[in-house]
Amino acid sequence: MRLRFAAPADAAALAAVHVTSWAETYAGLMPETFLAHMTSPQMRPRRAAHWERTLVEGREVVTVAERAGEVVAFAGAGVTRPHTVLPGDYDAELFTLYALKSEHGRGLGRALLRASAAALLEQGFGGLAVWVLETNPARAFYGHLGATELGRKTEEIPDGLLSEVALGWRDLRALL
């Protein structure tokens, strides 16, 4: 396994992992019709365009994990979005951390989170927050790595509601 920063040429691979991991991870955790839309074949080019823009503009620190030259997981982090209601000392946000199901349990999530924290520290950030579905088993992963609960929100989506929990680390150094 190799970690590296993503480049615009990785946009299609990021989109593939993004869409596939949503299908693998969120089945049964989101309304079926919403998940089917978000993981439809039409979403890959839209996600690829998003990732290309994000990487060209440098809006996030995006780290990829490769196995045998293929992107199998990635994480993206940057300045906390203004719509999130978090204490002020959480100035960075982990927006994405996705891995193909075949890669779960191999330490990629931990490695990507640590790489993201290191890059954010270099940029002068102090604390990190992440929003996760309340029912997502990843909550335990973040808790195991020392995240504490910061708040909750409910978002209306087609055919239902998503309940999310904000978790965070007041000091990014705790992740290293």
N, C-alpha and C positions, 0 to 999 in steps of 0.2 A: 504494500500500500504506500502511496506517495501523496503528500499534501502539497498544494501550491495555490497561489492566487489565481483566480479566474481571469480570463482574457475575453474580449468580445467574440473571438472565434469559438468560445465554449457555449454560446447562447443556446444552440440547438440541444446540446447535451444536457445543459441545466434544465431546459424545458422538458426534456424526456424524463429526467429523474423527478422533477417537480410534479408532473402530471401522474406518472406511474406511482410515485410514493403516496400521493393523495389517494389514489384508488386503493392501494394496499393498506394504508394506515387508517383512513377515515370510514371505511365500510362499516356500517352499523352505528357510527358515531354522529352522522349527519343525515338529514333527510335524503332519501335515495335519489329523488329527481334533481336536487341541487348538486349532489356528488356526481351524478351522471353527466350533468352539464359541465361541471368543472374539470372532469376527466375525459371529456369527449375528444375525438380526433381534431376538432376545430381549435381546441385549446392549445395544442402544441405550438402552432405558429404564432399565436397571440402571446404565449409565454416566452417564446424565443425572442420575439420583438421587444418584449418588456426587458428581458435579461440583456439583450444587446444594448438598448438605451441606457440601462442602469450601469453597465460596465463601461460604456463609452463616456458617460457623464461622470463616472467615479463617485456615484452617490452612496455606494456601500462598499464595505470590505467584504468580498466574496471569496471564500476559500473552497477549493474542491478536493475531494479524495478520489484518487484514481487507483484502479486495480487492473493490471495488464493493459495499461494505456487507455482505459475507458473510465469516464466519470461515473462513479457509483453513489456519490453522496456530496452534499455541499451545505455551506452555511453562509448566510448574509447578515451583516450587522452594520449599524450606522447611528446617526443622530436620532434620538427618541422622537417618534412622530408626535405632532402637537395634539392629536385627538385622544391620545392616551392620558389617563389621569393617574399620574404616578408622583411620588415624592420627588422633589427637585434634585436629589443627589443621584438619580438614575438617569444620567445624561446620554447613555447609549442603549440601543434596543437590538435584540436578536430578532430579526424579521423572519428568517427561515433557517431551518435545520432539517434537512430531508435526506434520507438514505433509502436505497432500494431494500425491500424486505429481506432479500438474500444476503444482505450485508449487516443486518441487525445482529447485535451481540459480539461484534468484532472490535469494539472500541473506537469506531469511526466518529460517533457522536461526541464522545469525550475529547478526542483529538481535534475535531473541528471546532468545538467550543473553546478549547484552550488556545488554538491558533487565532481564533477571532478575538479572544480576550487580549492576547499579546499584541495583536495589530492595533486594537483600540487603545490600549495603554500607550503605545508608541505615539498615537495621535493626540494624547492628552485626556482621554476619557477616564472617568473614575468608577462609575457604577453601571451595571447592566441589568436590563429588564427583558422579559420575554412574556408574550401572551400565549397561552396554551388552552385548548379546549378543556373544559372542566372534566370531561369523561376520558380524555386522552391518557393512555398509560404512560406517556412521556412525562407527565407530572412527577411520577416517582423518580424518573431519571434525573430531572432537574433538582428535586429534593435531595436525592442521594449526593449530588454535587454541591449541596449547601445552600440552594436557593430558598428564600423565604417568601411567603405569600404577601403580596402588596395590595391587591385589590381585585375586584370582579367587575364584569360587564356582561350585558346580554345584547346580542346583535340580531336584528331581524333579517332573515334571508327568505328567499322563496320557499314556501312550504314549511316554515318553522322558525325556530330561534336557535342561536348558538350561544351557549353560556361559556364564557372564558374567564380564566384566572390569570392575573399578572403575578409572576414570580420574579425574584431578582437577587442580585448580589450587590451589596452596597459598595464593595471594593473589588474591582476586577482581579486584583492580585490573588484573591482567594481561589480563582480558577486555574492559576498556574501552579 
